[in-house]
Amino acid sequence: MEFYGRNTLHGFMDDENGSTQSPPRLSIRSQLDMYEQDLQSSPGRTSSPRASATMHSVLPPGSPESPWTLSPLQTPSPALLYHCIASLHRQEGNIYSIGLSKGLVFTGSDSNRIRAWRQPDCTERGYIKASSGEVRAIFAYGNMLFSTHRDCKIRIWNYTVTDNFKFKKISTLPKRSSFLLFSKTSGQQHKDCVSCMAYYHAEGLLYTGSYDRTVKAWRLLDKKCVDSFVAHESNVNAIVVNQDDGCVFTCSSDGSVKIWRRVYRENSHTLTMTLKFQQSPVNALALSTTFNNCFLYSGSSDGTINFWEKEKMSGRFNHGGFLQGHRFAVLCLTAIEKLIFSGSEDTTIRVWRREEGSCFHECLAVLDGHRGPVRCLAASLEMEKIVMGFLVYSASLDQTFKVWRVKVMPEEKVCFDFADRNDSKSTKTMEYEMSPVLSPSWVEKKLQGNHFQ
């Protein structure tokens, strides 16, 4: 087990067998040493002579004392700087989900433990141990933590952080009745893996999506399932809720994205729109809302990210285009402010920025550090004086968990020629040639056809 970081940090995930032995000694190295080794061990990326010449002429020589990395894209004034501040490795198992709340990072894995880490240095604060198997999805809100497990049930935890991390299980959904010989909860319980969750704050509703093709709505006030409906023809892979109006967005391996709305003064939901542009499975969703705009993003197995813009008057979502850059499937998305972070099977994380008041997007950077598909992402905002900062957390099927500090420079007002903008719905695309390095363990899972599960 190895740990890389700027500061002295605690170890990552002790053995999951419940032993009480002292943790193994860690190998701690400076961030500079890590970068030097990466430069020596990583294979060179192919690029055109023109691109190489541009890069050499544009980017200033890096300072050996600085761990910051300029974006590897062809931009006359770099708009983004990023730095991997921690890289943690587990000897076995994969992290399936990441949750953020109250200055903590939660990770759920194929062990039976949910780890809590302090932001941003990833000092371990404690863990929650469940007896119900691997943790497939987690979601944090306030002092509540929701988790789904192998038994297809949902656990609700309450936690506090003072000197020590303390937690208490509030409930299990569905609730088991102690008065009935044959419990009625069997009809409320998902029949397969619960893959995703979303929480509607205003109504206290928890939405869960499952590989059994259904979506369920749980009222937290009385811990009851108030609605259950078949949402797709295949696995439900992701679900998000618009906190402004309560609309629910779901995506599936059947290649569709659907929009659902609650019936007025009822608990049932009705389908309002189906968004489908290709047969490729849709693996991830992200919603980006600002005062003036609302954008929906979906990541597909063909490597594209489609996006839709909400009309202000009608509320209808119109297809605005797609973002291209990933070579393999997009497995996870997260949106914050005007930035969209996408993790892919090609081992990279791309950072996209939407231009204010338009549908134009640009790829600001490619975060390259994992050696396996990037399975899940989370991001939080760090405000500075004029530079906007973000903390990005990523987990990969190479069994590593990384923390990135990203700094985004203010947008520059650039005057474009009409020929550069002949279509208001098109997107800016930038080429970045890659030759991903995949971990042998993931390649084996890929050949077996079960690397997403």
N, C-alpha and C positions, 0 to 999 in steps of 0.2 A: 504494500500500500504506500503510495507516494502522495505528497501534497506540495503544491506550488503556490506561492503567494508572496506579496510584499512584506506582510507582517507575520508575526508568529501566531499561527492559528491552531485551533484544536483539531484533532483527528476527525476523520470522516467515517461515520458508520462502522461501529465495531461489529464483530461477528454476530450474525443474526440468530445464533443458536441459544442465546440467553445465558451464555457463560459469564462468570464473574471475574474472569482473569483480567489482569491489567492490560490496557491497550498496547499494541505493538509500538515500537519506537518509530517515529516518523522521520522521513528524510526531508529536511527543509532547506530549500535553496532560494537564492535571491531571484527576483523577477528577471534580472538581466541575464543570469545564467540560463534560465528557462528559455528565453528568447534565442540565446546563442545556440543552445542545443536544437531548438526547433529549426533554426536556419540550416543547421548542419544535417539534420535527419530528414527534413521535408524535401520531397522531390521538386525539382524545378517546374514551374508552370509554363506551358507553351504560350507564346504570344507573338503577334506579328511584329516584324521589324519596325513598322511605323508606330505601333503602340509602344514598343520598347523605347524608341527614340523620344516619343512624347513624354513618357514617364520620366526618363532621365533628365529631360530638359525642364520639366515642370516642378517635380518634387525636390525640395532641398535635401541635402544629405542629412540623415538622422544623427542626432546627438547620441553618443554612446551612454550618456548618463540618463537619457529620457526613455521611459518605458512606453511612451505613447506612440501609436502607429498611425500614419496618415492613411486615408482611404486609398485602396489600390485602383481607383477609377481615374479615368482621364478627365480631370477637372482643373482649370487654370488656377482656381483658388480653392483649396480643400475646404469642403463644407462640414467635414466631420472628422473627429479624432476618436480613437477607441483604444482601450487598454484592458487586457484580461487581468483582473486583480486577484483571482483565485481559480484554481483548477483542482477539483477533488475527485478521487478515484475510488470506486468500490471494487472489491475483489470478486464479488459475485452479484448477479441480479442487475436489473435495470430500473431506472426511475421513470414512472409513467406520468406523473403529474406534479405541478408546482403551484403553490398558493401563496399570496402575499397579504399581510394585514398587520397593523399595529407594530411596524418595524421588525416583523419576523418573516422568515421564509420557511414554508412548509414543503417537504418533499414526501411523496408517496411512491413506494416501490413494490417489487414483487416479494418483499419480506412482509412481515406482519407489523411493521413499525412505521409510524409517521414521525419524521425528524423535524425539529424546530431549530432554526438557525437565526442568529442576529444579523440584521442588515447593517452595513454591507460587507462586513469582514468575515461572515459565515462562521462565527464562533458558535459552537453547538450549545443550545440552551436546555435541551432535553428531548424526550421522545414520548410518543403515545404508543403503547403496545396493545394491539387488538388480537383476539383469539380467533378471528374469522378469516385469516388468510391474506393474500396479497391485496394491496391498496391500488385500485384501478383508477380512481379519480378523487381529487380533493378540491375543495372550494372554501375560501376563508372570507368572512365578512365580520367586521368588528371583533368581538371576542368569541365568535362562534366559528367552528370549523366543521365542515361536512365532509364525509369520506364514504366511498363505496368500496365493497369488498367482494371476494370470490363467491360468497354466499348470496350475491345479488341483492343485498340489503344496504341501507344507508344508515350511517351512524352520525349523530349530532353531538359535538363536544363543546364544552365551555372551557376556556383557558384564561389564566391570569399570568402576568409576568411581573414579578417584583425582583427579589433577590434570586428566586428560583422559578422555574417553569412548572406551573401546576395546572392540572386538567381534571375534568370530570365529565363522564358520559351523561348527556341529558336524556337521550332517547335513541331508539332504533326504529327505523321505518321499513316496513309497516309495523305498528305496535302489535304485540301478541296479547290476545285476550286470555286471561286466566280463568274465565268462567265457562269457556266452551271446550268441549272435548275435541271438536274439529274446528280449528280456528278459521275465521272468515278472512284472515289476512292473506290466504293463498291467492285469492283473486286480485288483491292489490299489489302483490309482489311481482317484480320483474322476473321473467323466466330465463333471462340470459344476462350476460355481463352488463352492468350499468356503466356506460362509457363516458358520460358527460353530465354536468350539472350547471344550472344557472339560478340566480336568486333575484326575485323581483322585490325590491326593498319596500315599496309603498304598500303592497298588499300582504307582505310576509309569506310569499309563495315560493317554494323551492321546486324547480323543474328538473326532471331527470330524464335522460335519453338512454336507450338500451339497444343492444344487439338483437333484442326480440322485436325490433321495429316500432316499439311504442314509446310515447312520451307520457309521463305522469306528472301531475301537479299536486304538491303536498302543502297543506295549510299548517304552518308551524305553530299557530296558536293552540290547536287541539291535536296536532300530529296526525291529521287524517289525509288520506288521498281523496281529493275533491274532484279529480278528473283524470281519465286515462283514455288515450286514443291511439290508434295505429297511424303513425305519421308518415312512414315510408315503406317501400317495397323491399328494403334491405336494411343493414345496420344503420342505426342513428349514431353518427360519429361526433357531432358537436352541436351545442345549443347555446344561444345567447339571448338576452332580454334587453330591449330598449327601455331604460329606466324612465324615459320621458312619457311614454304612452303605453307601456306594458306589452308591446308586440313581442312575439316569440319567434325566433329564427332557428330553423333546424336544417341540417345537411346530412347526406347519407351516401352510402356506397352505391346507391342506385343512380347517382349522378345529378341529383336534384337538390335545390335549396328551396325551402318552403317558409312562408310567413303565416303565422297564426295570430288570431286576436280573440280575447275573451269576449263572450257574449255579455252584453250589458246586464248588470245585476244578477248574473249567473256565474256558475263555476265552469261551465263547458266552454270549449274553444272551437272556433271555426276557421277553416282555411281561407285566406284572402288572396294569396298569390303563390304561384309555383314558378321558380326561376330555374331554367334548365337550358344550357347552351351546348353541352357535350355529353357523351356517354361515360366520360372518365369519372371514377369515384371522387366525391368531394370529402376531404378529410378534416377540414378546419374552417372555422368562421371567426370573424372579428368585426366589431362594430365601432365606428369612429364618429362620435357626435361632438359638435361644437355649437356655439350659439346660433350660427347661421346655416350649418350643413349637417347632414347625416349620411354617412357612407357605410355600405356593407361590403365586406371582403370575404371571398371564399378561396381556399387553397385546394387544388386538385392533384390527382395522381399523374396527370400529364405534365406537371411542372408549372402550370400557369396559375395566376391569381386573378380571378375575375372580380370586378367591383361594380356596385350599383349605387346611384345617387337618389336620394329621396326628394320627390317634388314637394315644394312647400305648400302648395294649395291642395293638391289631390291626395298627397301622402303616398303616391305610387312610387315604386322603386324602378328606375330606368337604368338599363345596362350602360355603363360609361366606358367600358373597355376592359383590357386585361394587362397585367404586368408580366413580362417575360424576362427570364434570367436564370432561373433554376433549371438544371439539366434533368433532374429526376423529381419524384413526387414531392409536393409541399405537404408536410405532415402537421404543422402547427403555425398559428398566427396570433399576434397580439398587437393591439393598436393603442396608442397613447398620444394625446395631442394630435399633431398632423403627421406623426410617424407611424409606419407599419413595419413590424418585425416579422420575418418569415423564416421558419426553419424547414430544412429539406432533407430528403433522402440522399442528396448529393454531398452531405456533411457540412454545408455552409449555412450561415445566417445572413440574410440580406436586410438592409435597412433602407426603406423607401420613405420619401417625403412627398406629401401632396401639396401642390401649390395653392396658396390662399385664393379662394374665390373661383377655382376652376377644377377640371378633372385631370389636369396634368400631374404626372408623377415622375420622380426621378430616383434612381438608385444611388444613394449616397455612399454606401460602403458594403463590402462583403466581409463578414467576420468569419475567419477561417482558422479553426483550431481543433475542432472535433475530428475524430477518425472513424466515425460511424454516423448513421442518420440521426438528425436532430429531432428528438421525439416530442419535446415540450418546451414552451417558452413562457416567461413572465417578465414584466417590466414595470418600473416605478420611476417617478419623476424626481429629479434633483435640481432645484432652481438655483441659478447663480446670477450674477449681476447682469451680464448681457449674453452670456453663453448658457444655453439650455442643456442641462445634464440629465442623463438617464442611467439607471442601473438595470442591466439585462441579465436574466438568469436563464441558463439553457441546460438541458439534460439530453444525453445522446445514448444510443444503443451501443456505443463503445464503453459504456459504464462510467462515464465521467460527467461531472456537474461543474459548470463554469459560471463565473460571475464576470460581467463586462461593465466597465464604466465608459459611457459614450457621451461625448460632448459635441453638440451641434451648433455651428456658427449661424448667426442671423442670415436670413435670406437676402440675397442681393437682387435689386431691381434691375432686370436685364431686358433690353429692348430686342424683341425677336422680329425678324423679317417675316412678311406674310407667308412666304413659301415654307417657313419652318412651322407655321401654325395654320395650315389650310383646313384642318379638321378639328373643331373644338372638342370632339369626343375622343380624339386619339391620345396616345400616351407617349411620353419620351422613353426610349429604350436605349440602354447602353450595353455594349457587349463586354463580356468578361470571360476569357477562355480559361477553362479549368480542367484539371485531371484529378478528380477526387481520390483520396486514399481511404479505402474502406477497411475496417477491422476484420480480421479473419473470422471472428465469432459471428459478426453480423452477416458476412457473406454466406456462411453456413446456414443461418436462419433464412436468408433470402432464397437460397436454393430449396429450402423446405417449404417456402411459401407462407410462413407464419410470423414474419418480422414485425407486423403491425400489432400483434396481439400478445 
